[in-house]
Amino acid sequence: MRILLVSPYHGGSHASWAYGLKRHSQHNIELLTLPDRFWKWRMHGGAATLAQRFLADNQQPNVILATDMLDLTTFLALTRQITADVPAVLYMHENQLTYPLPNDDVTGPMRRQGGERDHHYAFVNFSSMLAATQVAFNSRFHYEAWFEALPRFLRHFPEYNLLDSVDEVRQKSCILPVGIETDDFQPAEAKSRRSDPPLIIWNQRWEYDKNPAELFDALGDIADRGIEFQLAICGQGFGKIPSEFEGIEEAFGNRLIHLGFADYEQYRYLLGQATLTVSTANHEFFGVGVLEAMASGAFAVLPHRLSYPELLAGPEVSAEARERCLYTSYEQMVETIVWALENRKEATLLGKQLTRNAQCFDWRKVARACDAIFESIL
C-alpha cells in the first residue's frame, strides 16, 4: 500500500513521528513536506503549495496521511482529479483551539487579536476533520480537550454553526499515540551508572507553555537547601530566547552542565546519565521528551494533569510509582525532586518500571496500530 504523508510543518516532533512511522510501517510511506517555519502561513498556504507539488510529481497514493497543520479541505479540492476517492487520515499532533494562549499580547507563537484567539486556525483544524475519512489524536487527553471545547467554539458563529457535525467527527476519531525508538534510549548496563551528583534533565521546547520559570524556581529552592545536583537544559528554541532563561547560567553556575539544543548523540548521552526528568508544563498533548527520558531509565516528576497520567497508565507502573511521579502542587513537586535526589536507589528502581512501561510506545507496536487504521479505511 502506498501512503502519502503530507506535512506542511515538517520539523521537531512532527518530523520524528513521520520518520519513525516510515521506518516501521509495513507499507510504503512517502513524504510530501515543507520546512517548520512560519506556522501561520503554513496553515494558510501550505496546502496549495503541496497540492502543486503533488500534481507535478504525479502521485498516486492509496491513502493520504495529513498532519494537523495542513488545510486538508484545500489540499483535497486542488487535487480532486486524483484524490476524490482516496481516503485521508488526519493526525492531530496538536490543535489551534485548545493550545494555550500566552499571558500577554506579544509573547509566544499564538496570534492575538484584542486578547482573543484567532478562530481561523481552529476552523482549519475543524474543517479538515470534516473532510477526513479518519481522525487520530495522539492522546486521550487531547481527544477529550478538543471535543469539550468544540461545541463552545462553534456556538460563536451566528447561524449554520455545524453543531450537528460534532458527533460525526467524534465517531470517526480514535486515539493513536506517538511512537518512540526505545532501542535508542533503553539503558544498557554501562549507562546505568548515573552521574554523581545526580543529573536532572529538562528536555522540552523553550516556550511559554512549558512553564520553565516554575522549574527554575523549584530548582533554586532546592539549591538553597544545599542539596547537590547537576542540571542539563536541552530542547529546541525558536527565535528569541524566552526571558525565563535569562540569568540561569549565573543562577546555577557549575551545576549547569548543558544549556541549549543537544544533537541526537549528546541527547542520548545526557538521558543515559540523568537520574530524573521534571515537567512543569501548562500544556502537553503527548510528551515525547518525557517518554524518551523514562525509556532511558530516568525517574519522572510530572504534573497530575494534561497527557502525563496516560504515559504512566500501563500495567508495568505500580500504584506507588504513579503516586510518586505525579504531583498536584508546587510544594509536592519540590519535595518529590528532593526525595529522588536523596533516595537515588529507590528512585532508580521506580525508574525501571517507567522504562518497561515505555515499551508500550515502541514504534514497532505503534506502527502496527497505524497500519491497521490505513487498512481499515480502504
Number of C-alpha atoms within 10 A of each C-alpha: 14 15 21 21 24 28 27 28 24 21 16 12 14 18 17 17 19 22 14 19 24 18 15 19 19 13 16 13 22 18 16 16 18 17 13 15 13 10 16 15 11 21 21 16 16 24 25 21 15 21 20 13 14 19 14 9 9 9 14 15 19 17 23 25 24 24 26 27 30 26 27 31 18 20 23 22 15 19 16 13 10 16 19 10 11 16 18 27 25 27 25 22 20 21 21 21 22 18 19 15 20 17 11 9 14 11 14 17 14 17 18 16 10 8 13 10 18 15 15 13 19 18 18 23 24 25 16 26 28 19 19 23 19 23 27 22 25 21 26 18 19 23 20 13 17 20 15 12 12 18 16 11 15 18 13 10 10 7 8 9 13 11 14 10 13 16 11 12 19 16 11 15 20 17 16 19 23 26 25 26 17 22 13 13 22 23 22 12 7 8 16 17 13 19 16 12 14 19 26 28 27 25 25 22 18 24 23 21 18 17 18 23 14 15 20 17 13 19 20 14 13 17 16 10 10 8 13 16 22 20 23 22 21 22 20 15 14 12 7 9 11 16 11 16 15 10 10 14 14 9 14 17 12 11 17 18 14 16 15 13 17 18 10 10 10 13 19 18 14 26 31 25 23 28 33 27 25 22 24 22 21 15 17 21 22 23 21 21 20 25 28 23 31 32 31 33 34 34 32 30 24 23 22 16 16 20 19 24 16 15 22 23 13 16 11 17 21 15 12 9 19 21 11 21 26 20 20 11 10 15 10 15 23 18 14 20 24 18 14 22 21 15 11 17 12 13 24 19 14 23 26 20 23 29 25 19 21 28 22 19 21 19 24 19 15 21 24 15 14 19 17 11 16 22 12 8 13 13
